[in-house]
Amino acid sequence: MTDSVKPGARAADKRRRLTTEAARVLHEQGVERTTLADIARAADVPVGNVYYYFKTKDELILAALSEHSAHLDEFTGHLDRLPDPRDRLKALVAAWIDQRAVAARYGCPTGTLAVELDKRADGTLDAEAGTVIRRLLEWTADQFRALGLPDPDDLAVTLVSAYQGMSLLTNALRDPDLMARQGTRLLDWLDSLQAPDTTP
């Protein structure tokens, strides 16, 4: 019985490694410069085996986007353990600041992928990248809503737009301190937001 499970477990492990490494390598090298061989090498999987799990490069890109989505769900699930929505938002910003060195080299993992996919002629995967960003917007809006703040959806767009902007500039200028400075401003902004006084 154990022997019959092992091949399936090995296959699942290979697929998982390929998906994880696809997300990382695509972020670091971009879609056009990345080959299936690059991802196979990073995942320590023979390149011929890749086609058993993913027939095309687009399928692997889709798997990488699913990886980004799963990582976001895991991370926001962790943040949801914090009792105060403001603390959740501040922890989100603190995590962005912690990733400033990565942002300086490669930009935002999902944002850069979304922009690159949007420029492809076929235009089939850019909507999938947008879905991941939309999930972040929805979670962020829920936190502002829980704080009783007006226009929570717009506040979410303001926060996520600020992140995408500082990621882009941090990457373009290769300046991780920029991310730290702008992140600190975002933390101050979050502290300044107050729900309207509804006392009669």
C-alpha positions as CSV (number, residue, x, y, z in Angstrom):
1,M,0.0,0.0,0.0
2,T,2.8,2.4,0.9
3,D,4.6,1.7,-2.4
4,S,1.5,2.6,-4.4
5,V,1.3,6.0,-2.7
6,K,4.9,6.9,-3.2
7,P,4.8,7.6,-6.9
8,G,1.8,9.9,-6.5
9,A,3.4,11.7,-3.6
10,R,6.6,12.1,-5.7
11,A,4.6,13.4,-8.6
12,A,2.8,15.9,-6.4
13,D,6.1,17.0,-4.9
14,K,7.5,17.6,-8.4
15,R,4.5,19.6,-9.5
16,R,4.7,21.6,-6.3
17,R,8.4,22.4,-6.8
18,L,7.8,23.4,-10.5
19,T,4.9,25.7,-9.5
20,T,6.9,27.3,-6.6
21,E,10.0,27.8,-8.8
22,A,7.9,29.1,-11.7
23,A,6.6,31.9,-9.5
24,R,10.1,32.8,-8.3
25,V,11.9,32.5,-11.7
26,L,9.2,34.4,-13.6
27,H,9.4,37.2,-11.0
28,E,13.2,37.4,-11.3
29,Q,13.6,36.9,-15.0
30,G,10.3,37.9,-16.5
31,V,8.0,35.9,-18.8
32,E,9.8,36.4,-22.1
33,R,13.3,35.6,-20.8
34,T,12.2,32.5,-18.8
35,T,12.2,29.1,-20.5
36,L,10.8,25.8,-19.3
37,A,14.3,24.6,-18.9
38,D,15.1,27.5,-16.5
39,I,12.2,26.5,-14.3
40,A,13.0,22.8,-14.5
41,R,16.6,23.5,-13.5
42,A,15.5,25.6,-10.5
43,A,13.0,22.9,-9.4
44,D,15.6,20.2,-9.9
45,V,13.2,18.3,-12.3
46,P,14.4,16.9,-15.6
47,V,13.2,19.2,-18.3
48,G,11.5,16.4,-20.2
49,N,9.4,15.8,-17.1
50,V,8.0,19.3,-17.1
51,Y,5.7,18.4,-20.1
52,Y,4.1,15.7,-18.0
53,Y,2.8,18.3,-15.6
54,F,2.5,21.4,-17.9
55,K,2.0,21.1,-21.6
56,T,2.8,24.7,-22.4
57,K,4.6,27.7,-20.9
58,D,1.3,29.4,-20.4
59,E,0.1,26.6,-18.2
60,L,3.1,27.0,-16.1
61,I,2.5,30.8,-15.9
62,L,-1.1,30.1,-14.8
63,A,0.3,27.8,-12.1
64,A,2.6,30.5,-11.0
65,L,-0.3,32.9,-10.7
66,S,-2.1,30.3,-8.6
67,E,1.0,30.2,-6.4
68,H,0.8,34.0,-5.9
69,S,-2.9,33.7,-5.1
70,A,-2.3,30.8,-2.6
71,H,0.5,32.8,-1.0
72,L,-1.7,35.9,-0.7
73,D,-4.5,33.8,0.9
74,E,-2.1,32.2,3.4
75,F,-0.6,35.6,4.3
76,T,-3.9,37.4,4.7
77,G,-5.2,34.4,6.7
78,H,-2.2,34.9,9.0
79,L,-3.0,38.6,9.3
80,D,-6.6,37.8,10.0
81,R,-5.5,36.4,13.4
82,L,-4.7,39.9,14.5
83,P,-7.8,41.3,16.4
84,D,-7.6,44.9,15.1
85,P,-8.2,45.6,11.4
86,R,-5.8,48.6,11.5
87,D,-3.1,46.3,12.9
88,R,-3.7,43.9,10.0
89,L,-3.3,46.7,7.5
90,K,-0.2,48.0,9.2
91,A,1.3,44.4,9.3
92,L,0.6,44.2,5.5
93,V,2.6,47.4,5.0
94,A,5.3,46.2,7.3
95,A,5.6,43.0,5.2
96,W,6.0,45.2,2.1
97,I,8.7,47.1,3.7
98,D,10.5,43.9,4.7
99,Q,10.5,42.9,1.1
100,R,12.2,46.1,0.0
101,A,15.5,44.4,-1.1
102,V,13.5,42.0,-3.4
103,A,11.4,44.9,-4.7
104,A,14.5,46.9,-5.5
105,R,15.8,44.0,-7.7
106,Y,12.6,42.7,-9.3
107,G,9.6,44.8,-8.4
108,C,6.3,43.5,-7.1
109,P,5.8,39.8,-8.0
110,T,2.2,40.1,-9.1
111,G,2.3,43.6,-10.4
112,T,5.3,43.1,-12.7
113,L,3.8,39.9,-14.0
114,A,0.4,41.6,-14.7
115,V,2.1,44.4,-16.6
116,E,4.2,42.0,-18.7
117,L,1.3,39.7,-19.5
118,D,-0.8,42.7,-20.5
119,K,1.7,43.4,-23.3
120,R,1.6,39.9,-24.8
121,A,-0.3,39.6,-28.1
122,D,-2.6,36.9,-27.1
123,G,-3.8,38.7,-23.9
124,T,-5.2,35.6,-22.2
125,L,-3.4,35.5,-18.9
126,D,-3.4,39.2,-17.9
127,A,-6.9,38.9,-16.5
128,E,-5.7,36.1,-14.2
129,A,-3.0,38.3,-12.8
130,G,-5.6,41.0,-12.3
131,T,-7.6,38.5,-10.3
132,V,-4.8,38.2,-7.7
133,I,-4.6,41.9,-7.3
134,R,-8.4,42.1,-7.0
135,R,-8.2,39.6,-4.1
136,L,-5.8,41.9,-2.3
137,L,-8.0,44.9,-3.0
138,E,-11.1,43.0,-1.6
139,W,-9.3,41.9,1.6
140,T,-7.9,45.4,2.1
141,A,-11.4,47.0,1.6
142,D,-12.8,44.6,4.2
143,Q,-10.3,45.9,6.8
144,F,-11.2,49.5,6.1
145,R,-14.9,48.5,6.2
146,A,-14.4,46.8,9.6
147,L,-12.8,50.1,10.9
148,G,-16.1,51.9,9.9
149,L,-14.3,54.1,7.5
150,P,-16.2,55.7,4.6
151,D,-15.4,54.6,1.0
152,P,-13.5,51.5,2.0
153,D,-13.1,50.3,-1.6
154,D,-11.5,53.6,-2.6
155,L,-9.2,53.5,0.5
156,A,-8.1,50.0,-0.6
157,V,-7.3,51.3,-4.1
158,T,-5.3,54.1,-2.5
159,L,-3.3,51.7,-0.4
160,V,-2.6,49.1,-3.0
161,S,-1.8,51.8,-5.6
162,A,0.7,53.3,-3.2
163,Y,2.3,49.9,-2.8
164,Q,2.4,49.3,-6.6
165,G,3.9,52.8,-7.1
166,M,6.6,52.5,-4.5
167,S,7.4,49.0,-5.8
168,L,7.9,50.3,-9.3
169,L,10.0,53.3,-8.2
170,T,12.0,51.1,-5.8
171,N,12.8,48.8,-8.6
172,A,13.4,51.5,-11.3
173,L,15.8,53.4,-9.0
174,R,17.2,50.3,-7.3
175,D,16.6,52.0,-3.9
176,P,15.2,49.8,-1.1
177,D,15.2,52.9,1.2
178,L,12.6,54.4,-0.9
179,M,10.3,51.5,-0.1
180,A,11.1,51.9,3.6
181,R,10.4,55.7,3.6
182,Q,7.1,55.4,1.6
183,G,6.0,52.5,3.7
184,T,6.5,54.5,6.9
185,R,4.4,57.3,5.4
186,L,1.7,54.7,4.7
187,L,1.8,53.5,8.3
188,D,1.4,57.1,9.5
189,W,-1.5,57.5,7.0
190,L,-3.2,54.4,8.4
191,D,-2.9,55.7,11.9
192,S,-4.4,59.0,10.9
193,L,-7.6,57.5,9.5
194,Q,-10.6,57.9,11.8
195,A,-14.2,56.7,11.5
196,P,-16.7,59.6,11.4
197,D,-18.2,60.5,14.7
198,T,-21.9,59.4,14.6
199,T,-22.7,60.7,18.1
200,P,-25.9,62.8,17.9
